[in-house]
C-alpha cells in the first residue's frame, strides 16, 4: 500500500516473517524483497530498531506502530525507552506517528505535542478500528491536508473521510523534540541480511577471483577481514547443491557466499554484530561485486539475531523529550470589542450544518450587556431564530433559595418549549451567571426534554475570558458530553483565538455531525485570514462509541477488485533451491527453589494478559515433575502448580520504571488478588500509574502505592560454572549432532580475540552448510542451509536442537525460509495446499482468466 506513494524508503519491523510470506500465499500481497526501498527486519523489534542506521533516527516522515498498547509500552529497547518511546525518537520533527489502539482512547497521550484519536467505521470484518495520530510539528487542527491522488478501494481522500474519523484532539505544549544520547546497550545485538543476487554478470566459476572482489568490497566498506574459508565439491564430499561456498570472517561479522554459476545466481548471508551503519553501502557493494543489480535483479531481507560481546559498540538513542518553550495561551477581555469578538461569534455560527439555525443565547441580567446576542443581531436581520434567555432575577441575589431555582427552571423550560421547534445552536455568553448554567444543565439532563428540544445536529459554544469563573463553564460543557448527548458522533473541543496582545478561549460542543472537525478547521483558517488572529485547538474529546449488532459492511470488497497480475507473475517465477533455518538459542535460567511452608504468589487463573494471582503457602513439592501443592489464604482451596506459575514474595521498595511489568494488588469480591499490569507513569508523590491488563477496556489506576506493586517476574540467580558455555562444549555438541545425522562435514572453529569473546563454527558438506555463532555469553545462533532436493532426511536441525538443549540452551527464535531465484518467497505448494485466496490462481498461467471467491 505504501509503495503506491512517492516513497523514498520504508523500514518494516515484523516479529514473524511468516506473516509476510503467508500474506503472499493467501492474499497475493507481495513482500517486495526485490524493492531496495523496502527494508524488512524480522524478529525482536526492540533489537531490530537498534540496528537501523543511527543517521536515520529523527528523519522518518511516518512511523506506524501496529502493536497492542501493552506491547508498545512494555517492550523495552533500553532502560527507560519503550518501543513507543522509540517511535517518537525515530520520527522527524515534522513527521507523524500512527498507532493502532486497543480501545477508543480517552487519556491524554504523552508522546508528542499534537495528537488526534480517530475511529474508522464500516470496515469489512473488523467493524471499527481505533488509531491515534501524533506529531511534534504538525498541528492537525490547522495544517493543510494533501491528496496524493492514489486510487484506493475503501478509504477515500477528502475532508469528510479525514475529519469524520476524528474523535479526540490532544495538545501538549510542553513536549517537543528529542535529544540524541549515546548509550551502551546490554543486548546481544546482531543483524542477519539475506541477499539473493540474480543474473550475475561476473563469472562465479573462479573462487580466487571472487575472493579478491568480495574482500575488496569488505575492505572499502571499512570492515577488517580476519579469516577466510573456501569449500569446493571435492573438499565437501562432492557437494551438488552449490558449486562453491566462500566464507569471510571479519571483526564486525561474517559473510557466506554460495554460488551456482550455471544459473548466474549467488546467495549471500551477511551477519553483522557491529558497525550497523555501513549495512546499506556494504549491501550495494556486495551486489555490485557479483555483477547483479540491486534495483532490478536482487532481493534482500533482514533478521534480528544475537551478536558478539567483546567489541566496542555505541548506539545513539534519543532518551528524553525536551521542552520547546511554548508560551502559555493568554486570555483577556480585549477581544470582547466588536471589531473582533462579534466577528468571531458570527463566523462560528457556520459550525451549524443548518442554513437557518434556531439559536439560543444564554445571557446575564437583562439590563446588562450580552456581547454574544449583540453580535448575532448583526448576523441576521430577522431575530425570529435568535432567542435570548436572560438570567432569572431571583437567582442574581446571593440569598436565593432552592425554591427560586425550581421556579426558574420551570419558567425557562416553558419558555424553551414555546420558543423552539428544536435548538440548533446554543451560545453561553461570558456574562451568564453560574446559577443559570445549573438550571440549563438540570433541564437538559432529562432525556425526554433533550430529545424534544435539541436538534439532531446540535452545537453549543462557550466563549470565555479570564475572569475567574471559567471552571464552571468548562464543567457545564463537559456535562453536555457525559450527560446530555453521550453516544458518538459527539465532540467537545477547547479552542482559542489569539492576536499579539490577547486571546479568547472558546469551548465547543457538537452532537450528530460527523463533519464537525472539518467545519471547525475550515472556519479556523478563514478567521485567521480574515481577522488576522491565530486559531488553535488545545484539546478535544468524543463520546461513547456505539455498539453495532449484527454488523455488515456497506461496501464489501471482492477479489476481482484487486490487481494481482504482478503477484501472479512472481508466483510462477519463484524457484527455491535451498532450505534455510536460523535457530536462536539462549542458556535457560531457572528461578530460586521454593520450599515447603514458604508463602508465595500463585497464578491460579492463568492467562497471557488477564492472569490473576493470589497469596498461598507451599504445602508440598514433587521433585519428579517439579510441581508444588499450593494452599491459598484462609485455606479457600488448594491447587497443584508448576514452578513457572509461582513467584516468591518480594518486599522490595526499589523504584519502578515506566514500562515495567508488575502485579497490582486489588480487591475482588472482598478477597486480595494480584492482577497483571504494567507501570504507565510515576506520580510526584512517589505513587505509580498502573494499567491492569484487560481485553475489553482500558483499566488504568491513577495512584498505586509501591507496597501494592510487585515485579511479575523474579530476578534470576547468576549462572553456575556448570551452566556456562565454552568453546569446547559447543564444538562437542555440534560434532554430536552431525554424528546423529550421519553427516561428515568439513568443520573448523574460528576462535580469536579479534572477533570477540565468543567463537564461530563453520561446516560444509555435500548437501548443506552451517554457521554457528556464540556471542561469548548466553546466546547461540545456528544458520543452516540445506539442498531443497535432498529431502527432510538431510536436514539435521532437530539433531542440533537436541544436542544444544543438552547444554542448557532453549530456543528463543526460529526462522524458516526458502532461498533461490526468481524473487522467491515460498516453497512450491503441496497438492493438499490450503491456500484460501491466492490459491485460486495457483494452477493458472499468468495470463489465464482468474476465478474469484468473495470473502466478506
VOGU-3710 file (C-alpha; in Angstrom, 3 decimals, decimal comma):
1> xxxxxxxxxx> 0,000/0,000/0,000  2,793/2,423/0,876  4,582/1,731/-2,386  1,708/3,401/-4,239  3,030/6,700/-2,886  6,202/8,598/-3,895  8,253/6,744/-1,319  11,957/7,085/-0,600  12,327/4,194/1,845  10,178/2,007/4,122
11> xxxxxxxxxx> 11,505/0,040/7,084  9,238/-2,793/8,237  9,823/-4,375/11,662  7,811/-7,611/11,892  8,175/-10,215/14,637  7,479/-13,255/12,440  8,431/-13,305/8,763  5,740/-15,922/8,125  3,214/-13,059/8,360  4,777/-11,587/5,234
21> xxxxxxxxxx> 5,306/-14,852/3,385  1,859/-16,261/4,141  0,244/-12,977/3,107  1,737/-13,647/-0,317  0,460/-17,239/-0,257  -3,080/-16,433/0,840  -3,712/-12,917/-0,484  -1,185/-12,330/-3,237  0,391/-9,444/-1,295  3,977/-9,114/-2,443
31> xxxxxxxxxx> 6,571/-8,589/0,308  8,737/-6,621/-2,152  12,020/-8,200/-1,063  13,211/-7,188/-4,541  12,498/-3,470/-3,996  15,559/-1,759/-2,461  13,299/0,905/-0,944  11,794/-1,795/1,307  13,858/-2,899/4,326  12,253/-5,813/6,172
41> xxxxxxxxxx> 13,619/-6,532/9,671  12,225/-9,758/11,154  12,445/-10,737/14,806  12,581/-8,828/18,086  11,780/-5,201/17,225  13,493/-3,994/20,419  16,731/-5,289/18,887  15,942/-4,612/15,228  15,355/-0,931/15,867  18,865/-0,612/17,301
51> xxxxxxxxxx> 20,370/-1,854/14,043  18,686/0,792/11,895  21,468/3,207/10,873  21,528/5,932/13,519  21,789/8,624/10,872  18,108/7,846/10,151  16,982/8,459/13,736  14,789/11,538/13,752  14,281/11,528/9,976  11,249/9,312/9,273
61> xxxxxxxxxx> 8,195/11,120/7,900  5,750/8,494/9,194  6,150/5,801/11,866  3,386/3,194/12,134  3,039/1,343/15,456  0,826/-1,673/14,760  1,056/-3,269/18,208  -1,235/-3,830/21,144  -0,846/-0,985/23,641  0,797/-3,089/26,331
71> xxxxxxxxxx> 3,411/-4,398/23,865  4,314/-0,901/22,682  4,530/0,283/26,303  6,378/-2,646/27,922  8,819/-3,997/25,323  11,928/-2,023/26,209  14,577/-1,023/23,687  16,817/0,028/26,567  16,324/1,102/30,157  13,545/3,678/30,201
81> xxxxxxxxxx> 12,931/3,576/26,445  9,983/1,507/25,174  9,116/0,717/21,574  6,560/3,535/21,665  9,167/5,948/23,036  11,480/4,855/20,234  8,835/5,736/17,658  8,916/9,321/18,902  12,679/9,340/18,527  12,687/7,899/15,017
91> xxxxxxxxxx> 10,143/10,343/13,595  11,274/13,667/12,157  10,285/16,999/13,783  7,591/17,428/11,119  6,764/13,716/10,938  3,723/11,774/12,076  3,245/8,679/14,266  0,186/6,476/13,670  -0,591/3,938/16,401  -3,171/1,172/16,496
101> xxxxxxxxxx> -5,144/1,341/19,763  -6,813/-1,465/21,686  -9,744/0,718/22,749  -11,128/4,190/21,981  -8,506/6,488/23,510  -9,667/8,654/26,413  -6,461/9,532/28,258  -4,091/12,263/27,136  -1,074/10,790/25,304  2,355/11,884/26,493
111> xxxxxxxxxx> 4,336/11,306/23,339  4,138/14,410/21,157  2,842/17,964/21,139  -0,193/17,270/18,930  -2,334/14,133/18,703  -5,642/13,091/17,205  -7,587/9,917/18,005  -9,524/8,566/15,051  -12,211/5,905/14,789  -12,712/4,352/11,370
121> xxxxxxxxxx> -16,037/2,601/10,971  -17,792/0,404/8,417  -14,647/-1,687/7,930  -15,325/-5,162/6,464  -14,718/-7,876/9,080  -13,381/-5,506/11,763  -16,341/-3,102/12,014  -14,303/-0,351/13,733  -10,632/0,491/14,110  -9,036/2,940/16,554
131> xxxxxxxxxx> -5,902/4,823/15,538  -4,003/7,653/17,242  -2,067/10,047/15,014  0,512/12,300/16,652  3,252/14,767/15,770  5,530/17,392/17,243  5,494/19,622/14,190  2,095/19,057/12,547  -0,800/20,828/14,192  -3,613/18,722/12,765
141> xxxxxxxxxx> -6,149/21,447/13,501  -4,506/23,961/11,185  -2,154/22,034/8,873  -3,452/21,610/5,313  -4,164/18,106/4,058  -2,668/16,784/0,847  -4,278/14,435/-1,662  -1,680/12,154/-3,290  -4,305/11,003/-5,829  -3,613/7,354/-5,069
151> xxxxxxxxxx> -6,543/5,075/-6,035  -7,942/3,161/-3,068  -10,881/0,820/-2,536  -12,077/1,639/0,974  -10,649/4,896/2,280  -11,179/7,905/0,023  -9,051/11,015/0,414  -11,010/14,100/1,405  -12,129/16,144/4,376  -15,195/14,012/5,033
161> xxxxxxxxxx> -13,159/10,821/5,459  -10,247/12,524/7,231  -12,022/14,743/9,756  -15,024/12,448/10,001  -12,840/9,858/11,722  -11,594/12,288/14,400  -12,735/11,771/17,975  -10,273/13,297/20,477  -7,722/16,074/19,970  -4,746/16,450/22,336
171> xxxxxxxxxx> -2,335/19,318/22,808  0,813/19,014/24,951  2,631/22,371/24,649  5,440/21,255/26,957  6,530/18,441/24,655  8,723/18,815/21,616  11,730/17,142/20,033  14,035/14,513/21,485  17,706/14,551/22,388  20,152/12,042/20,930
181> xxxxxxxxxx> 22,116/10,479/23,788  24,882/7,890/23,245  24,441/4,766/25,365  25,696/1,190/25,593  23,084/-1,484/25,073  23,362/-4,723/27,042  21,528/-6,759/24,399  23,250/-9,430/22,336  22,812/-7,470/19,158  23,262/-8,818/15,644
191> xxxxxxxxxx> 21,760/-8,448/12,191  21,453/-11,142/9,522  20,935/-9,954/5,934  19,871/-12,418/3,240  20,916/-11,398/-0,285  19,683/-13,135/-3,442  21,752/-11,894/-6,394  20,380/-12,993/-9,770  21,586/-12,597/-13,374  25,143/-12,071/-12,154
201> xxxxxxxxxx> 27,368/-10,664/-14,894  30,608/-11,508/-13,058  31,866/-15,063/-13,542  31,057/-17,167/-10,483  33,287/-20,077/-11,566  36,615/-18,693/-10,317  36,632/-18,663/-6,490  40,033/-16,959/-6,374  38,756/-14,001/-8,376  35,563/-13,919/-6,322
211> xxxxxxxxxx> 37,569/-13,883/-3,100  39,523/-10,861/-4,253  36,397/-8,974/-5,383  34,449/-9,674/-2,179  37,426/-8,937/0,072  37,793/-5,577/-1,652  34,085/-4,800/-1,047  34,501/-5,557/2,659  37,685/-3,547/2,925  36,365/-0,444/1,143
221> xxxxxxxxxx> 33,342/-0,534/3,489  35,673/-0,247/6,465  35,484/-3,880/7,633  38,513/-5,844/8,847  38,834/-9,392/7,478  40,453/-11,898/9,852  39,660/-15,309/8,328  38,628/-16,946/5,055  37,293/-20,402/4,148  36,624/-21,843/0,700
231> xxxxxxxxxx> 34,828/-25,133/0,077  34,500/-26,985/-3,220  32,562/-30,162/-4,020  35,770/-32,165/-3,594  36,565/-30,740/-0,184  32,962/-31,056/0,899  32,327/-34,617/-0,217  31,358/-33,522/-3,739  28,515/-31,137/-2,818  25,910/-30,634/-5,523
241> xxxxxxxxxx> 23,539/-28,007/-4,073  26,039/-25,146/-4,601  29,195/-25,228/-6,657  31,232/-23,368/-4,081  30,888/-21,867/-0,605  33,102/-18,937/0,375  33,133/-17,696/3,969  34,701/-14,410/5,047  35,120/-13,717/8,764  35,788/-10,136/9,727
251> xxxxxxxxxx> 35,914/-8,359/13,045  32,442/-6,881/12,572  30,690/-10,039/11,322  30,715/-12,871/8,823  29,751/-13,323/5,158  28,900/-16,629/3,462  28,676/-16,671/-0,339  27,148/-19,687/-2,147  27,327/-19,766/-5,945  25,610/-21,546/-8,834
261> xxxxxxxxxx> 27,470/-20,350/-11,943  25,217/-22,086/-14,468  22,225/-20,197/-13,067  24,209/-16,959/-12,674  22,930/-16,970/-9,117  24,694/-16,103/-5,853  23,189/-16,402/-2,374  24,801/-14,397/0,402  24,345/-14,489/4,184  25,712/-11,337/5,768
271> xxxxxxxxxx> 25,857/-11,368/9,560  26,814/-8,139/11,347  27,308/-7,663/15,066  28,899/-4,230/14,849  29,053/-1,209/12,530  25,390/-1,470/11,518  25,598/1,953/9,926  27,565/0,502/6,969  24,911/-2,075/6,075  23,410/-0,168/3,134
281> xxxxxxxxxx> 26,664/0,739/1,408  28,036/-2,758/2,078  24,901/-4,345/0,633  25,203/-2,245/-2,521  28,901/-3,112/-2,954  28,356/-6,853/-2,466  25,582/-6,957/-5,064  27,708/-4,909/-7,452  30,694/-7,198/-6,812  28,936/-10,226/-8,323
291> xxxxxxxxxx> 27,502/-8,215/-11,207  23,876/-8,167/-10,109  21,651/-5,084/-9,817  20,098/-4,044/-6,505  17,216/-2,283/-8,291  16,425/-4,970/-10,857  17,730/-8,457/-10,066  18,416/-8,694/-6,315  16,272/-9,383/-3,231  17,047/-8,788/0,445
301> xxxxxxxxxx> 15,568/-9,124/3,920  16,947/-8,948/7,462  16,610/-10,903/10,711  17,488/-9,694/14,196  19,939/-12,149/15,791  22,500/-12,415/18,538  25,762/-10,542/18,290  29,270/-10,802/19,653  30,413/-9,445/23,002  33,869/-8,067/23,463
311> xxxxxxxxxx> 33,536/-5,442/20,728  33,170/-1,739/21,452  29,787/-0,528/20,277  27,874/2,641/20,978  24,291/3,032/19,904  22,902/6,558/19,864  19,376/6,504/21,193  17,306/9,617/21,905  16,265/9,306/25,524  14,293/12,236/26,845
321> xxxxxxxxxx> 11,803/14,706/25,388  12,867/18,323/25,646  10,684/21,329/26,188  10,122/23,610/23,253  9,307/26,582/25,466  5,777/27,081/24,141  4,256/30,139/25,887  1,028/29,628/27,777  -2,025/30,869/25,908  -3,176/34,184/27,397
331> xxxxxxxxxx> -6,818/35,081/27,988  -8,151/38,598/28,442  -11,240/40,612/27,632  -9,598/42,743/24,941  -11,181/40,629/22,212  -14,637/41,471/23,554  -14,542/44,563/21,348  -16,977/44,435/18,433  -14,148/44,510/15,932  -13,006/41,026/16,926
341> xxxxxxxxxx> -15,317/39,218/19,344  -18,506/39,852/17,385  -16,944/38,848/14,094  -15,683/35,583/15,625  -19,110/34,760/17,054  -20,797/35,440/13,727  -18,243/33,360/11,832  -18,574/30,460/14,290  -22,299/30,217/13,558  -21,225/28,408/10,389
351> xxxxxxxxxx> -20,391/25,417/12,577  -24,065/24,546/12,421  -24,909/22,466/9,345  -28,359/24,136/9,344  -28,723/27,110/6,994  -31,139/28,982/9,319  -30,240/27,687/12,768  -32,606/28,252/15,658  -30,284/29,797/18,216  -30,500/30,140/21,982
361> xxxxxxxxxx> -28,264/32,741/23,665  -27,757/32,494/27,427  -27,157/35,939/28,907  -26,804/37,627/32,254  -29,097/40,261/33,760  -31,462/41,709/31,145  -30,187/45,185/31,983  -26,549/44,195/31,331  -24,648/43,797/28,059  -24,844/40,426/26,313
371> xxxxxxxxxx> -21,991/40,549/23,787  -22,955/37,322/22,015  -26,537/38,471/21,496  -25,390/41,845/20,158  -23,073/40,069/17,716  -25,831/37,831/16,371  -28,262/40,683/15,857  -25,849/41,860/13,166  -25,588/38,299/11,841  -29,277/38,047/10,920
381> xxxxxxxxxx> -31,636/40,952/10,407  -34,505/38,734/11,477  -34,431/37,943/15,175  -37,067/35,235/14,861  -34,493/32,409/15,026  -32,327/34,038/17,746  -33,825/33,777/21,225  -32,128/35,290/24,276  -32,509/33,669/27,676  -31,782/36,189/30,399
391> xxxxxxxxxx> -30,953/35,173/33,948  -33,892/34,827/36,308  -33,796/37,891/38,579  -34,406/35,747/41,664  -31,116/33,878/41,049  -28,977/37,022/40,911  -29,276/37,501/44,689  -26,825/35,775/46,974  -29,686/34,638/49,249  -31,677/32,864/46,521
401> xxxxxxxxxx> -33,293/29,633/47,682  -33,887/26,168/46,281  -37,444/27,248/45,620  -36,154/30,099/43,469  -34,127/27,562/41,471  -37,177/25,341/40,890  -39,324/28,282/39,849  -36,632/29,499/37,425  -36,232/26,029/35,999  -39,965/25,731/35,294
411> xxxxxxxxxx> -40,059/29,211/33,744  -37,077/28,538/31,469  -38,360/25,101/30,398  -41,725/26,591/29,429  -40,011/29,398/27,516  -37,844/26,950/25,578  -40,770/24,723/24,654  -42,760/27,743/23,434  -39,909/29,375/21,520  -38,269/26,500/19,657
421> xxxxxxxxxx> -39,105/23,643/17,381  -35,592/22,392/18,126  -32,449/24,211/19,274  -29,701/24,082/16,646  -27,180/26,355/18,358  -26,673/27,385/21,985  -24,265/30,165/22,990  -23,336/30,673/26,639  -22,342/34,328/26,808  -19,450/35,334/29,107
431> xxxxxxxxxx> -21,957/37,306/31,219  -24,060/34,212/32,031  -24,035/33,512/35,813  -23,305/30,108/37,358  -26,844/29,553/38,632  -28,242/29,815/35,099  -25,752/27,233/33,934  -27,010/24,913/36,668  -30,599/25,447/35,572  -29,806/24,665/31,933
441> xxxxxxxxxx> -27,948/21,501/32,904  -30,824/20,315/35,081  -33,326/20,842/32,270  -31,256/19,159/29,589  -30,271/16,292/31,870  -33,806/14,947/31,432  -33,738/12,573/28,462  -37,233/13,346/27,195  -36,539/17,112/27,276  -33,254/16,632/25,434
451> xxxxxxxxxx> -34,938/14,540/22,765  -37,693/17,131/22,404  -35,568/20,306/22,437  -32,185/19,587/20,878  -31,761/19,189/17,124  -30,202/16,002/15,786  -27,205/18,120/14,813  -26,648/20,437/17,746  -23,840/22,908/18,524  -23,059/24,707/21,800
461> xxxxxxxxxx> -20,451/27,443/22,233  -18,989/28,930/25,404  -16,691/31,926/24,723  -14,645/32,666/27,855  -12,409/35,390/29,180  -10,007/35,100/32,088  -12,443/36,390/34,711  -12,158/33,626/37,297  -15,381/31,752/36,507  -14,091/29,625/33,626
471> xxxxxxxxxx> -14,195/26,443/35,696  -17,979/26,096/35,892  -18,346/26,845/32,177  -15,837/24,127/31,315  -17,684/21,749/33,649  -21,038/22,552/32,008  -19,650/21,868/28,541  -18,211/18,574/29,809  -21,665/17,635/31,137  -23,065/18,098/27,648
481> xxxxxxxxxx> -20,672/15,315/26,560  -21,164/12,966/29,521  -24,823/13,562/30,485  -26,797/15,260/27,712  -25,666/13,583/24,462  -23,473/10,578/25,188  -23,080/8,491/22,025  -20,908/9,417/19,062  -20,701/11,413/16,913  -20,137/13,757/19,884
491> xxxxxxxxxx> -17,288/16,261/20,186  -16,123/18,615/22,940  -13,309/20,898/21,797  -11,263/23,579/23,549  -10,150/26,251/21,086  -8,709/29,744/21,180  -8,326/32,859/19,061  -5,244/34,944/19,702  -3,588/38,110/18,482  -0,344/39,705/19,657
501> xxxxxxxxxx> -1,908/41,120/22,821  -4,832/38,970/23,833  -6,818/35,768/23,434  -10,330/34,445/23,538  -10,942/30,910/24,755  -13,935/29,067/23,314  -15,278/25,651/24,279  -17,347/23,977/21,593  -19,746/21,038/21,762  -21,179/19,250/18,739
511> xxxxxxxxxx> -23,558/16,300/18,519  -24,684/14,363/15,455  -22,341/15,997/12,930  -19,526/13,770/11,634  -18,135/16,758/9,693  -17,745/18,933/12,787  -13,922/18,892/12,789  -13,875/19,592/9,066  -16,119/22,627/9,525  -14,082/23,810/12,515
521> xxxxxxxxxx> -10,683/23,629/10,826  -12,019/25,365/7,711  -13,585/28,126/9,818  -10,372/28,496/11,803  -8,401/29,028/8,599  -10,948/31,583/7,328  -10,944/33,503/10,618  -7,153/33,557/10,696  -7,087/35,050/7,213  -9,989/37,477/7,507
531> xxxxxxxxxx> -9,482/38,734/11,064  -5,657/38,355/11,338  -5,897/36,357/14,559  -4,380/32,954/15,277  -6,677/29,973/15,755  -5,794/26,807/17,621  -7,230/23,752/19,338  -5,859/22,824/22,757  -7,949/19,714/23,365  -10,871/17,628/22,223
541> xxxxxxxxxx> -12,895/14,671/23,486  -15,508/12,414/21,963  -18,413/10,437/23,343  -19,142/6,742/23,713  -18,679/4,504/20,672  -21,934/2,804/19,821  -22,185/-0,975/19,657  -23,253/-2,193/16,217  -25,123/-5,527/16,462  -25,037/-7,923/13,506
551> xxxxxxxxxx> -22,601/-5,676/11,680  -22,433/-5,900/7,894  -20,152/-3,599/5,944  -21,923/-1,346/3,493  -19,139/-1,848/0,947  -17,707/-5,371/0,831  -14,507/-5,819/-1,163  -14,182/-8,624/-3,720  -11,165/-10,469/-5,080  -11,661/-9,027/-8,545
561> xxxxxxxxxx> -11,335/-5,533/-7,092  -7,592/-6,121/-6,755  -4,934/-6,221/-9,466  -2,842/-9,359/-8,867  -1,068/-9,687/-12,207  2,358/-8,800/-10,769  1,793/-11,153/-7,840  0,765/-13,955/-10,163  3,847/-13,449/-12,315  6,064/-13,638/-9,231
571> xxxxxxxxxx> 4,244/-16,745/-8,036  5,252/-18,575/-11,211  8,793/-17,150/-11,423  9,984/-18,081/-7,929  12,369/-21,041/-7,896  13,637/-22,187/-4,477  16,848/-24,234/-4,480  17,710/-24,418/-0,769  16,040/-24,588/2,619  17,346/-22,261/5,349
581> xxxxxxxxxx> 16,749/-22,185/9,087  18,097/-19,754/11,625  17,766/-21,133/15,115  18,441/-18,768/18,022  19,063/-20,308/21,442  19,983/-18,969/24,872  21,081/-20,535/28,144  17,938/-21,170/30,144  17,891/-19,598/33,596  15,890/-21,061/36,451
591> xxxxxxxxxx> 14,467/-19,236/39,477  15,488/-19,903/43,057  13,936/-23,055/44,525  10,926/-22,676/46,809  10,409/-24,717/49,944  7,541/-26,256/51,885  5,925/-23,732/54,212  7,037/-20,745/52,075  4,422/-18,106/51,231  4,259/-17,346/47,508
601> xxxxxxxxxx> 2,169/-15,577/44,902  0,466/-18,145/42,685  -1,026/-17,593/39,249  -4,193/-19,588/39,944  -6,042/-18,134/36,924  -3,510/-18,343/34,114  -3,835/-16,073/31,096  -1,192/-14,302/28,975  -2,807/-10,934/29,770  -5,581/-11,216/32,325
611> xxxxxxxxxx> -3,929/-13,586/34,781  -4,936/-13,350/38,448  -2,582/-14,197/41,325  -3,226/-14,870/45,000  -1,072/-15,449/48,069  -0,734/-19,057/49,126  1,532/-21,408/51,043  3,615/-24,266/49,635  2,114/-27,368/51,272  4,196/-29,999/49,439
621> xxxxxxxxxx> 6,528/-30,393/46,456  7,027/-33,139/43,885  10,668/-33,108/42,686  9,937/-35,616/39,887  7,582/-33,408/37,859  8,662/-30,175/39,580  5,196/-29,231/40,798  4,031/-27,806/44,121  0,755/-28,051/46,020  -0,327/-24,539/46,999
631> xxxxxxxxxx> -2,878/-23,904/49,755  -4,415/-20,473/49,331  -5,088/-17,960/52,097  -7,732/-18,913/54,657  -7,467/-22,403/53,146  -10,047/-21,469/50,473  -8,729/-24,190/48,182  -5,524/-25,888/47,077  -4,025/-26,392/43,680  -1,023/-28,238/42,203
641> xxxxxxxxxx> 1,048/-25,828/40,123  4,272/-25,691/38,132  7,141/-23,511/39,344  6,721/-21,096/36,421  3,315/-20,089/37,824  4,748/-19,203/41,231  6,922/-16,372/42,460  8,484/-15,738/45,836  7,055/-12,807/47,754  9,045/-9,636/47,199
651> xxxxxxxxxx> 9,086/-6,848/49,776  11,395/-4,655/47,708  10,807/-0,904/47,805  13,068/-0,173/44,825  11,883/2,469/42,362  9,962/1,024/39,436  10,441/2,313/35,894  7,880/3,217/33,267  7,007/0,127/31,242  7,936/-2,439/33,915
661> xxxxxxxxxx> 5,629/-5,462/34,027  4,159/-5,812/37,514  1,479/-7,420/39,630  -1,016/-4,954/41,134  -2,736/-5,664/44,462  -6,519/-5,335/44,071  -9,685/-6,377/45,885  -12,025/-8,754/44,060  -15,231/-9,605/45,924  -13,583/-8,837/49,259
671> xxxxxxxxxx> -10,527/-11,004/48,541  -6,957/-9,849/47,971  -5,950/-10,604/44,421  -2,955/-9,503/42,351  -3,589/-8,683/38,704  -1,131/-8,469/35,833  -0,282/-4,999/34,582  2,497/-2,534/33,939  3,712/0,905/35,025  2,295/3,758/32,933
681> xxxxxxxxxx> 3,964/6,570/34,849  5,353/7,844/38,156  3,492/10,479/40,168  5,149/13,355/42,078  4,106/11,768/45,406  6,089/8,573/44,561  2,951/6,575/43,751  2,513/4,962/40,359  0,072/4,991/37,475  -0,572/1,347/36,639
691> xxxxxxxxxx> -2,546/-0,187/33,802  -4,172/-3,528/34,565  -4,210/-5,945/31,625  -7,698/-6,408/30,213  -9,113/-7,346/26,823  -12,327/-5,317/26,987  -11,394/-1,924/28,463  -8,558/0,455/29,282  -8,267/-0,036/33,065  -5,669/2,398/34,426
701> xxxxxxxxxx> -5,331/3,156/38,148  -4,114/6,712/38,686  -2,381/6,268/42,056  -0,961/2,970/43,350  1,409/2,895/46,362  4,677/0,991/45,976  3,647/-1,673/48,506  0,762/-2,666/46,222  3,098/-3,435/43,329  5,452/-6,337/42,696
711> xxxxxxxxxx> 7,572/-7,382/39,722  5,743/-10,157/37,864  8,994/-11,926/37,035  11,592/-12,901/39,589  15,249/-11,924/39,357  17,173/-14,984/38,201  20,233/-16,198/40,111  23,612/-15,975/38,329  24,729/-18,934/36,209  26,758/-21,618/37,896
721> xxxxxxxxxx> 30,099/-22,711/36,427  28,487/-25,871/35,064  25,862/-23,798/33,224  28,337/-21,501/31,490  29,081/-22,031/27,812  32,574/-22,768/26,488  34,024/-23,244/23,007  34,822/-26,869/23,778  31,240/-27,602/24,903  29,783/-26,003/21,802
731> xxxxxxxxxx> 32,149/-27,781/19,420  31,415/-31,138/21,057  27,633/-30,572/20,772  27,930/-29,685/17,072  30,032/-32,798/16,384  27,481/-34,892/18,291  24,633/-33,502/16,137  26,487/-34,298/12,896  27,179/-37,819/14,136  23,498/-38,339/14,964
741> xxxxxxxxxx> 22,589/-37,115/11,461  25,162/-39,368/9,741  26,786/-36,314/8,180  30,540/-35,998/7,752  31,230/-32,288/7,278  34,299/-30,180/6,686  34,304/-28,487/10,147  36,501/-25,798/11,608  36,363/-23,355/14,529  37,256/-19,674/14,344
751> xxxxxxxxxx> 38,183/-18,565/17,846  40,034/-15,298/18,042  40,108/-12,305/20,346  39,984/-10,121/17,243  36,412/-11,356/16,632  35,132/-11,039/20,204  34,578/-13,112/23,340  32,766/-15,941/21,573  33,515/-18,147/18,597  32,336/-19,192/15,132
761> xxxxxxxxxx> 31,958/-22,795/13,889  31,908/-23,338/10,116  30,790/-26,562/8,447  30,171/-27,618/4,835  29,071/-30,974/3,432  27,680/-32,354/0,185  24,148/-31,008/0,677  24,496/-28,116/3,091  26,489/-25,640/5,103  26,315/-24,396/8,691
771> xxxxxxxxxx> 27,480/-21,337/10,605  27,240/-21,446/14,411  27,934/-18,241/16,338  28,315/-17,944/20,105  28,281/-14,377/21,452  30,597/-15,179/24,366  27,819/-15,119/26,973  24,302/-16,570/26,714  23,290/-16,564/23,048  23,969/-19,054/20,221
781> xxxxxxxxxx> 22,823/-18,689/16,580  22,672/-21,583/14,092  22,427/-20,678/10,424  21,715/-23,880/8,495  21,285/-24,145/4,707  20,483/-27,491/3,045  19,742/-28,610/-0,508  15,997/-28,459/-1,150  16,098/-31,616/-3,285  17,843/-33,661/-0,618
791> xxxxxxxxxx> 14,626/-34,003/1,402  13,919/-33,775/5,112  16,281/-36,626/5,914  19,261/-34,386/5,143  18,075/-31,617/7,485  19,917/-32,018/10,802  18,248/-29,078/12,575  16,471/-31,251/15,157  19,710/-33,064/15,907  21,364/-29,698/16,592
801> xxxxxxxxxx> 18,452/-28,592/18,719  18,624/-31,737/20,828  22,397/-31,542/21,191  22,366/-27,905/22,264  19,440/-28,488/24,603  21,776/-30,809/26,447  23,945/-27,756/27,148  21,020/-25,993/28,811  20,075/-23,937/25,759  16,461/-23,177/24,909
811> xxxxxxxxxx> 15,011/-21,891/21,635  14,158/-18,175/21,656  13,712/-17,716/17,906  13,339/-19,794/14,759  13,174/-18,540/11,170  12,473/-20,894/8,260  12,670/-19,689/4,672  13,434/-20,839/1,127  16,452/-19,493/-0,743  16,550/-19,280/-4,510
821> xxxxxxxxxx> 15,983/-17,095/-7,545  13,003/-15,686/-9,438  12,111/-13,422/-6,461  11,483/-16,448/-4,279  9,136/-16,050/-1,309  7,689/-19,535/-0,745  8,419/-23,180/-1,326  6,253/-24,838/-4,008  2,788/-25,629/-2,574  1,906/-29,238/-1,909
831> xxxxxxxxxx> -1,025/-30,877/-3,658  -3,031/-30,548/-0,438  -2,170/-26,837/-0,073  -4,824/-24,996/1,951  -4,337/-21,584/0,384  -7,591/-19,656/0,554  -7,397/-16,680/-1,753  -4,357/-16,555/-3,957  -4,586/-20,324/-4,278  -7,366/-19,817/-6,812
841> xxxxxxxxxx> -4,635/-18,826/-9,275  -2,008/-21,475/-8,489  -2,696/-23,664/-11,497  -3,314/-20,808/-13,895  -0,795/-19,412/-16,338  -0,053/-15,721/-15,714  -2,476/-14,554/-18,407  -5,290/-17,007/-17,659  -8,594/-15,554/-16,501  -8,853/-15,674/-12,723
851> xxxxxx> -11,647/-17,280/-10,787  -12,724/-15,243/-7,794  -14,347/-16,010/-4,485  -15,973/-13,424/-2,246  -14,727/-13,285/1,329  -16,598/-10,602/3,220
//
